[in-house]
Amino acid sequence: MDTISNFISDINGLVWGPPMLVMILGVGLFLSLGLKLMPILKLGTGFKLMWQGRSSAAGAESEGEIPPFQALMTALSATVGTGNIAGVATAVFLGGPGALFWMWLTALVGMATKYSEAVLAVRFREVDEKGNHVGGPMYYIRNGLGKKWAWMGVLFAVFAAIAGFGIGNTVQANSVADVMEANFGMPHWLSGVILMVLVGAVLIGGIRRIGHVASALVPLMAISYLLAGLTVLAINVAEIPAAIGMVIQHAFTPIAAEGGFAGAAVWAAIRFGVARGIFSNEAGLGSAPIAHAAAQTRNPINQGLVAMLGTFIDTIIICTITGLVIITSGVWTSGVSGAELTSMAFAEALPGVGNYLVAIALAIFAFTTILGWSFYGERCIEFLFGVKAIVPYRIAWILAIPVGASLNLGIVWLIADTLNAMMALPNLIALALLSPVVFKLTREYFDAQRSVGQSQ
């Protein structure tokens, strides 16, 4: 087992090494410049379209299964998870406060990546034999690049369908079981069974049920966590200027060891900031466009503008709150990492309450991640084997939850993390090759908008 684990660890170090991080940032920067920074400049337009797309009425005559808002919430349900609580803490623990700066940079270029993914997902989506709109990297690779590239779409679907059981299922269930036992004394097996029942009840209804649950739960959990974080920052308000100064300073200069913190070079801040930023917002992995392909819209650009908000909300807002809470509390030098560090930071400002807030937030975040990733996995398995494979995959997905809650998942996490990177490879290649389509559709859309404005 050690030999297998070491082998997978070596592959993981290779696929998540400098070339992959450069590729993800490079494609994002290329798309940002090709779009003339439009995703950042049109952020307000994105929020306006998201608000207008809250109900089916806004897109009643459009093709698709769920309103644009629900598509975004489904995507966010999968991205807002343990990465926002444990991932940020790990980045700060390993890379120092400067890692937060590189998370921000990853998110800013990642907005263009997420925008492009959604535009292509809607542009090249198909209707399956059940009448549902299906899309994502596997479809825009096959339909956009042609049959000679179809093998790359198959690879993406295989990697994503398997990776989901790790990163989107068993790892999440295990995180919930850990925090529930640590804070409330609940046995791992009981957490697993409860999660299995709740997830099963939602998945029976398919994408429409997932969309409804996500649109109710994601805003509630995100706002509640933000309010708790802002309360802590209000308590630590005097430390905020120094914390921001440290984030910017140590993004470019090494930071010395202090207390339980081992110190970090600039490369560590870049590596862990970028890697954890991508893990959190998934820009470039190709997962989110699978959800956006189901949106009720005829216009790919509209959904792209909504989709890019996922990266902004996940990283620029939620991860920033977590990072600043950890740094302003001073516990980042304690030698503790992961969710335990975030819990300690909240408890420092809110004794007797903070750790429970983090535990509940982590449990809900992980629950919605299991829902979002189940949909991604189903669409990938459908691409590979047809709609007949959905129900068996769904059953296997539900049964894996209590197993994940009860087992040591070290090697499972490693395999899933490795497959995540391998998902990104075909997707990033496709985004680069199909970028002229994204640029052309975007240019035509905004030219038409300007023409309408001038004629009125």
N, C-alpha and C positions, 0 to 999 in steps of 0.2 A: 504493500500500500504506500509506503514511504517513497518507493521508486516512482510509482505512478504520480503521486502528489508532487514530487520534485520535477518530474517531466512536465506536468501541466503548469507548474509554477514558472518553469523556464519559458514555456510558450507564452504565458501571461505577461512576463517581463518583456518579451519580444513584441507582442501585439499592442501592448500599452506603453511601449517605449517612445523615445523622442520622435521617430518617424510618424507614428500614429497621431501624437499630439500636434505635431507640425502640420500634418495633413488635415486634421479637423479644423485647426485655427486657420490654415491656409485657404481651404475651400470656403470657410465662412468669410474670411477677409476678401477673397476674390468675388464672392457673391455680393458682399456689402458694397464694394467699389463698383461692380457692374450695375448694381441697382442705384448707384449714386447716393448711398446712405439712406435710401427711401424708408426702410423699416424703422430707423430711429426717428426720422423727420415726420413720419406719418403715424407715430404712436397714438396720438389723439384720435385719428381717424379709425384706428383699430379698435379702441375702446368704444367709440360711437357705434361701430358696426356690431360689436359684441352685444351692446345694450339693445340695439334694434333686433338682434337675432335671438331674443330670449324665448320666443314662442313660434310655433309652426305657422302662425298667421303671417309672420314676416316673410316666410318663404313658401307659402301654401301652394304656389304654382311652380315651385322649383322641384328638381329631382333630388331624391335623397330620403333617408329614414328619420333623421333627427335634426332639430333646429341648430343653427351655427353655434349658439351659446352652449348647447348640450354637447356638441362635438368637442368644443374647447374644454369643457368640464370633464369629459371622458378622458381626453388626453392629459389634462392636469391631474386627474385621479390617479393615473399611472406614474406621473413624474413627481408630484408632491408626495414624498414618502420619507423613508429612513435617510435618504441623502440630505434632506433639509435639516435634519436633527443630528444624526450620527455622522453623516458625510462631511458637513461643514466643520464639526468638532475635530474629526480626524485630519482634515486639511490643515487646520490651525495647529494641531498637535505636532504634525510631521513637518509642516512648512513654515510655521510661524504666522503672525498676523498678516504678513505680505501675501499669503496665499489667497486671502479674500479679494485683493486687488485683481489677481489673475482670474478669479472666478467671475468678477465683474466683466473683465475684458472678454472672456469666453462667452458670456451671455450676450454682450453687445454684438459680437459678430455672429453668435448663434441665432439671433433674431432673424438675420437674413437667411440662414440655413433652414430654420423652421418654416419661414415664409415660403421659400422655394420648394420645400418638401410638400407642403399643403397644396400649393399651386399645381404641381405636377400630379399629386394624388387625385385631385378633382379633374384635371384635364384628361388624364389617361385611365380613369376608373371604368369599371365594367358593371353590368347587371348580371347577377348569377341566376341560377334556375329557380330560386325562390323569390326572385324579384328584388333582391337587396343590392344596393350599390356597394361594390367592393373595390378597394384600391390600396395603394401603398407602394413601397419601393419595388416589390416583385412585379406589380402591374405596370408601373411607369418604366421599368427596365425593359420588360417584354414589348409593351405597346409603343414606347417612345424611342427605344434604341433598336428595335427589330428582333427577329427570331434568333439571329446569330448571337445575341447577347442574353437570350432567355436563360441559359445555364447560370448566369450570375443572379438572376431573380430567384431561381430554384435554391441556390446556395443561401441567399438571404432568408428565404422562408424556412429552410431547414434549421439554420442557426437560431432564428428568432423563436421558432416553435419549441425548440429544446431549451434555449436560454430562459424562456419564460418560466419554466418550472423551477428554476433556481432563483434568479433575481426578482421575478414577479410573483412567486408563490411561496416555496418552502423557506426561503430566507426571510421573507416578510412575516410568515407565520411564526418562525422561530424568534424574531425580534419582538413580536407581540407577546409570545409566551414568556420570554425573558423578563420584560418590564412588568407584566402582570404578576409574575411570581415574586419579583424583587420588591414591588410596592404594595401588592395586595394579598400575597401569599397564595395565589391561585396556582394549582398544579399545571404543568405544561400540557398534559393530555386534555384537561378540561378546556383550556384556552383553545386548543386545536379543534375540539369537537364543536364548541360554540362558533368559532370562525367558519368551520365547514358548513354548518347549518345556515348561517347568515349569508355566506357567499352563494351556496346552492339555491337559496330562496330568490336571490337576485338574478342569477344566471339563467334560471328557467325562462325568464322573460326576454332573453336575448338583448340586442343592442338598445332597443327602446327602453327596457327596464333599467339597464345600466346607465343610459343617458339621464333618465329621470332621477335615479338615486344619486348619480354624480352631481347633477345640477343643484340638488338640495344639500348634499353633504359637503362637497368641496368648498363652496363659498363659506359655509358655516364654520368648518374646521379651520380654514385659512384665516378668516377674520378673527376667530377666537384666539388662535395662536399668535397672530399679530398684536392683538390687544394685550395679551399677556406679556409679549416681548416688549412692547412700547411702555408698559407699566414698569418693567424692570429697568429699561433705559431712562425713564423719568426719575427713578430712584438713583440711578448711577449717572445722572446728567452731567455732573462735573467732570466725569472721566471721558466723555464722548470725544471732545476735541483731541485729547492725547491719543485715544484709540484710533481715530481716523488718521492722525499723523503717523502712527506706527504702521498702519496698513499701507500707506503710500511710501513711507521711508523704506520699509523692509520688503517691498516688492522689488527694490533695486539694490539693496545693500544687505549683507548677511546679518543675522541676529545672533547674539551670543547666548550661551547656555545660561539658564536662570532657574533656580529651584529644581523642579522635576522636569523642566524643559531642556532637551538636549542641545538646543541650538540648531540653526538651519542655514544652509547656503542659499543664495538667490535661486539656483537651479531647483532646489527642493520646493521653494515657494511657487515657482512656475509650474513644476511638474504636478504637485499635489493640488494646487489651485485649479489648473486646467482639467486634470483627471476627475477631481471631485465635482467640478462645475458641470462637466459633461455627464457624469453619473447622475447628477441631480436633475438637470433639465433635459437630458437626452437629445439635444440638438445634434444632428448628424448621425444618430443611431438608426433612424428610419422608422421608429415605433409610432410616434405621434401621427404621421400622415395616414396611417391605417384608420384611425378614428375620424380624422377630418374628411376622409373620402366618403363617409356616410352622411355628411352634412347636407341639409336641404338648400342647395344653391345651384344656380346655373353658371355662376361666375367664379372661376378659380381664384381670381385676384382678391375678391371679397373674403373668401375663406382663408387665403394666405395672410391677409391683414389681421384676421381674428387669431389665426394659429400662432403668429409670432408673439402674441401677448403671453402665451404659455411660458416662454423662456424668460420674458421680463418679470412676470409675476413670481415664477419659481425661484429665480436666482437673484435678480436685482432687488426684489422686495423681501421674500421669505428668508432666503439664505443670508442676506445682509443683516436682518434682524437677529438671526441666530448667532452670526459671527460677532456682531457688536456686543450682544449680551455676554458672550464668552470672554471677549477681550476686556470690556469695561469692568467685569466682575473681578478680574485679576486671577481667576482660577485656571487660566490656560497654562500657567507655569506649574501646575500641581503634579504633573506626570500622569494624569488620567486622560483617557481618550474616548472617542465614540460618544454614544448616547449618554454614558455616565458623566462625561464632562459637561454636556449641555444641561443635564439634570442638576449637576452641582452648581452651575452658574445661575440657574433660575432659583434654586434653593437658597443661595447666598443672599439674594435680594428679597425673596419671599419665603422665609423659613417656615417649614411645616406645610407649605402649599406648593411651592415651585416644582418639587420633584414629582408630585402627583399630576400637575398640569402637563409636564413633559411626557409622563407615562401614558396619559389618556390621549394626548395629541399623537404620540408615536403609534399607538394602537389603531386610532382612526385613520391616520395617514397610510399605515400598512394595509388596513382592510380595503381602502379604496384602490391602492396599488394592485392588490390581488384581482380586483374587479376589472380594472383597466387592462392589465396584462392578459387576463383570460380572453378578452376580445381580440387582442393582437394575435395571440396564439391560435385562436379559432380561425381567424382570417388567413393566417399562414398555412394552417393544415388544410383548409379548404382549397387554397391555391394549389397545393401539392396533390391532394387526393379527392377533391370534390366535396359537395355539401354532406355527403353520407358520412364523412369522417368527423363532422362537428360534434355530434352527440357522444361518441366514444371519447373524444378528446376532452369534452366538458366533464364527463364522469371521472376520467383520470385526473383532471385538474382539481376537482373537488376532493377526491380521495387523497391527493397528495398533501393537502393542508394539514391534517392531524399528524401525518408522518413527519412533515417538516417541523412542526411545533415541538416534537418530542426527541429529535435526533441532533447530534453534533454535526453541523453543516459546513465545517471548514473546507473540505474538498468540493462540496456542492457549490459553495460561494465562489471558489476558485474557477471551477468549470464554467459557471454562469457568467462570471466577469470576463473570462477569456472569450466566450461565445458572443458577448456583447460587442467586444472590439471587432470580432470577425463579421458581425452584422454590419457594422459601420463601413467596412471596406467596400463592398459592392455598392452600398448606398452613396457614399461619397464620390466614387467613380462616376456613378450615374448622374449625380447632381452636377458635376463638372461638365460632363458630356452634354447634358440637356440644358445647361445654363442659357444657351441662345434662345431656347423656347421660353424660359422664364423671363428673360430680358424683353423679348418681343411682346409677349402677352401683357407685361407690366407697362411697357411704353404705349401700346395701343390703348390700354385701359385709361391711363392718365391723360393721354392726348384727347380721347373722347370726352373725358370729364371736363377738360379745359374748354373744348369746343362748345359743350352744353352751357358752361358758365358764361362764355363770351356772347352766346346767342340770346341770353336772357336779359 
